[in-house]
Amino acid sequence: MSEGQEGGVEKDYNNRNLQENMKIIWIDGTFGIGKSAVAAAIVEEIPQAHLLEFDALQEKYKPTSVSDYFGKRYPEAKKYLVDALVDEITEIIQEGSCDCLVIPVALINDYCNQKLIDGFANIESHHFILTAKTEILHQRINNQENRDIDLAVTYMPEATQYLSNHYYDASRIDTSNMSIDSVAKEIIESITR
């Protein structure tokens, strides 16, 4: 990160118009809730929107130190991945290649909160936390391909508790009886009011 940066976009960033026109939509929730599917549906409906998949960063960025291999196993606990997401967001904002970033990510620890929510507080943001009844969430996790079921189930209580105790200004959507498209539609309607 360059000097003068704190988490997100440089404080003395000289093209304020890009920041003023940029919007970030955080799609948050515990593992297996459907963040990526909802985010993809939103991007299909919003012109000039860009999907920035946090999960995809695991392929692009590899651990940078031995300590990155230890600790909690979920990606959002890996500081190097959160830092990589900060860099990716900053680059997209500086390029000015889109008007809206849609980011599905479980913001379930203080580091994510500080680097992402607080770090990009100068950008118009909309934070949505997707929830569902526990039995519905377990069904979704078990039906997903390429899902580390053990990881999702192990960290679900911790993630749920963190989200319940933080982000009081976020919009919460109970997705238990909703389709992906109806959740996306509700989010789009909320940000365009």
Secondary structure, DSSP 8 states (H G I E B T S, - for coil): --TT--SSS-TT-S-HHHHHH-EEEEEEESTTSSHHHHHHHHHHHSTTEEE--TTTHHHH----SGGGGSS--SGGG-HHHHHHHHHHHHHHHHHT--SEEEEE----SHHHIIIIIITTTTSEEEEEEEE--HHHHHHHHHH-TT--HHHHHHHHHHHHHHHHHS-TTSEEEE-TT--HHHHHHHHHHHHH-
